Amino acid sequence: MISVLFAVLTALSNGSASVFQRRAAATVPDEEAMHASLLGHLVRQKVWLAGIGLVILAAVCQAVALATGPIAVVQPIFVIELPASLLLAGRILRVRLPREVWYGVAAVTLGLAVGMATAAPGGGSETVDGLRWIPALIFTGIFEVVLVGAALKTRGNSRGALLGLAAACGYALTAALMKDAVARLGDADGWVELLKAWQLYGTAVAGVGALFLLQNALQAGTLVAVQPMLTLGDALISILYGVTLFGETLRVGWWLLPELAALALVAFGCVELARSPLAAGSTGQPSRVK
């Protein structure tokens, strides 16, 4: 399936981008957190620019995936970003990963496979009725304000996790807007209709906002504090958008049992990955450069 292939490519690109962005964000002084100067500091670093290049590649792959498949199929695949991030980080930093990390990778991968097989997401429409966007945007805005407000009251990994979840919500909204926008390419005047659609510009705004939140999340906490919230949050919120906005369907009834088991397996995998010294920033190399 084309959508699955490009979703996997998106996840691998985003996972790699997180590693590069994390290395760059760790050099930012705390006083620049949640300020525009943070991006000015990052843009001067080649490793961060490499991460942005991967983000752009991921966006192209994601657009193809969303244009060819339901959002509830595409976005959950992104949970493999976390194991991909740690495996790549271990290779870049030349750190030998312990068995627990491999158990975590296996658990996340197996949990994703079981979850997708049992939930069997699908169906739905290609576009969203304009009026249905209004309550979705209102509730999303409230959710983001609450998360950012809570994050500003704390520091370290707690802030990183909260901002990671806020970024996840932003990326899920970006995906929903992107899917609604690219569906117009199927029309006779596809490119004209695309350029006229507010969803296209909403995608850009939501994507930049999510990127800003992610940079601050990576600056505030370790990769493991941010990445699980980012990947799991993105998957679950995207499914919610898929069901409520696009009318996509999931298996329910007794299927909920294996679906919950799959979710628990993914969560267990994230915990195992969190125990990695690499993820905790204790690999013998500094997790912060002040």
SVG drawing of the C-alpha trace seen along z (x, -y; Angstrom):
<svg xmlns="http://www.w3.org/2000/svg" viewBox="-21 -36 52 46">
<polyline fill="none" stroke="black" stroke-width="0.4" points="0.0,0.0 1.5,-3.3 0.2,-5.2 1.8,-2.8 5.2,-2.9 5.2,-6.7 4.1,-6.8 7.1,-4.6 9.4,-6.9 7.8,-9.9 8.4,-8.3 12.1,-7.5 12.7,-11.0 11.0,-12.6 12.9,-10.3 16.2,-11.2 15.2,-14.9 14.5,-14.7 18.0,-13.4 19.6,-16.2 17.3,-18.8 17.9,-17.5 21.6,-17.8 21.2,-21.4 18.6,-22.4 20.7,-21.1 23.2,-23.9 20.6,-26.6 20.8,-28.6 17.8,-28.3 17.1,-32.0 16.2,-31.7 13.5,-29.1 10.1,-30.1 11.6,-33.1 12.0,-33.8 15.8,-34.0 15.8,-30.3 15.2,-29.8 17.9,-32.4 20.4,-30.4 19.4,-27.1 19.4,-28.3 23.2,-29.0 23.9,-25.3 24.4,-22.9 23.1,-19.9 19.8,-21.7 19.5,-22.7 20.1,-19.0 17.2,-18.2 15.0,-20.8 15.9,-19.2 14.6,-15.9 11.5,-17.6 10.8,-18.9 11.4,-15.4 9.0,-14.0 6.4,-16.6 6.5,-15.6 6.2,-11.9 3.4,-12.6 1.4,-14.5 1.7,-11.5 0.7,-9.2 -2.4,-11.3 -3.4,-11.7 -3.5,-8.0 -4.8,-6.7 -6.9,-7.5 -5.4,-9.6 -6.2,-6.9 -3.9,-4.6 -1.1,-7.0 -0.5,-8.8 -0.3,-5.8 2.6,-4.4 4.6,-7.4 5.1,-5.6 8.1,-4.0 9.8,-7.4 10.9,-6.7 12.8,-3.5 14.2,-4.9 15.4,-8.0 17.2,-6.0 18.7,-3.5 20.0,-6.4 21.2,-8.3 23.1,-5.3 24.8,-4.9 25.7,-8.6 27.1,-8.8 28.8,-5.3 27.0,-4.0 26.2,-0.3 22.5,0.1 21.6,2.5 19.2,5.4 16.4,3.4 16.4,1.0 16.0,3.8 13.1,5.2 11.6,1.8 12.0,1.5 10.4,5.0 7.5,4.1 6.7,0.8 6.9,2.5 4.8,5.5 2.3,3.2 1.9,1.1 1.4,4.2 -1.2,5.7 -3.0,2.4 -3.3,1.7 -4.4,5.3 -7.1,5.3 -8.4,1.7 -8.4,2.0 -8.9,-1.8 -10.3,-2.9 -13.2,-4.5 -14.1,-8.1 -14.2,-11.0 -11.4,-12.8 -12.5,-16.3 -14.1,-17.9 -17.3,-20.0 -16.1,-23.5 -18.4,-24.0 -17.0,-20.9 -13.6,-22.6 -15.0,-25.3 -15.4,-23.2 -12.3,-21.1 -10.2,-24.3 -11.7,-25.7 -11.1,-22.6 -7.6,-22.2 -6.8,-25.9 -8.0,-25.4 -6.0,-22.1 -2.9,-23.8 -3.3,-26.8 -3.7,-24.5 -0.6,-22.5 1.6,-25.4 0.4,-27.2 1.2,-24.1 4.6,-23.7 5.6,-27.3 5.0,-26.5 7.5,-23.7 11.0,-22.9 13.1,-20.0 11.6,-16.8 8.1,-17.8 8.2,-20.8 9.6,-18.8 6.8,-16.2 4.0,-18.8 5.5,-20.8 6.0,-17.5 2.3,-16.7 1.4,-20.2 3.7,-19.7 2.0,-16.4 -1.4,-18.0 0.0,-20.6 1.4,-18.0 -1.9,-16.0 -3.8,-19.2 -1.3,-19.8 -1.9,-16.3 -5.7,-16.8 -5.5,-20.1 -3.0,-18.7 -5.2,-15.8 -8.2,-18.1 -6.1,-20.4 -4.4,-17.9 -7.7,-16.2 -8.4,-19.2 -5.7,-18.0 -8.1,-15.5 -10.3,-18.2 -10.1,-19.4 -8.5,-22.7 -6.7,-21.0 -3.8,-23.3 -6.0,-26.4 -8.4,-24.9 -5.5,-24.0 -4.1,-27.5 -7.5,-28.9 -8.1,-26.5 -7.6,-28.0 -6.6,-24.6 -3.3,-24.9 -2.3,-28.0 -3.6,-26.6 -1.3,-23.6 1.7,-26.0 0.6,-27.9 0.0,-24.7 3.2,-23.1 5.4,-26.1 3.7,-26.4 4.2,-22.7 7.9,-23.0 8.4,-25.9 6.8,-23.9 9.0,-20.9 12.2,-22.9 11.3,-24.2 10.4,-20.7 13.7,-19.4 15.5,-22.3 13.7,-21.7 13.9,-17.9 15.7,-14.7 14.7,-12.9 12.8,-10.2 10.7,-12.8 9.7,-14.4 9.6,-11.6 7.0,-9.3 4.6,-12.2 5.2,-13.4 4.7,-10.0 2.0,-8.5 0.2,-11.9 0.3,-12.4 -1.0,-9.0 -4.0,-9.1 -5.0,-12.7 -4.8,-12.0 -7.1,-9.0 -9.5,-11.3 -9.4,-13.8 -9.8,-11.0 -12.9,-9.7 -14.6,-13.0 -13.7,-15.1 -13.3,-12.6 -15.7,-9.9 -13.1,-7.2 -13.9,-4.0 -12.3,-1.7 -13.3,1.8 -15.0,1.7 -16.7,4.2 -14.5,7.1 -11.8,5.8 -11.1,3.2 -9.4,5.8 -6.6,6.6 -6.4,2.9 -5.9,1.9 -3.3,4.7 -1.5,3.3 -1.5,-0.2 -0.2,1.3 2.5,3.1 3.6,-0.2 3.5,-2.0 5.7,0.8 8.1,0.4 8.4,-3.3 9.1,-2.6 11.9,-0.2 13.3,-2.7 13.1,-5.3 15.4,-3.2 18.2,-3.5 21.1,-5.6 21.2,-7.1 17.6,-8.3 18.2,-9.6 21.2,-11.7 23.7,-9.7 25.8,-8.1 29.0,-9.6 28.5,-12.6 26.9,-15.8 23.2,-16.0 23.4,-19.8 25.9,-22.3 25.7,-25.5"/>
</svg>
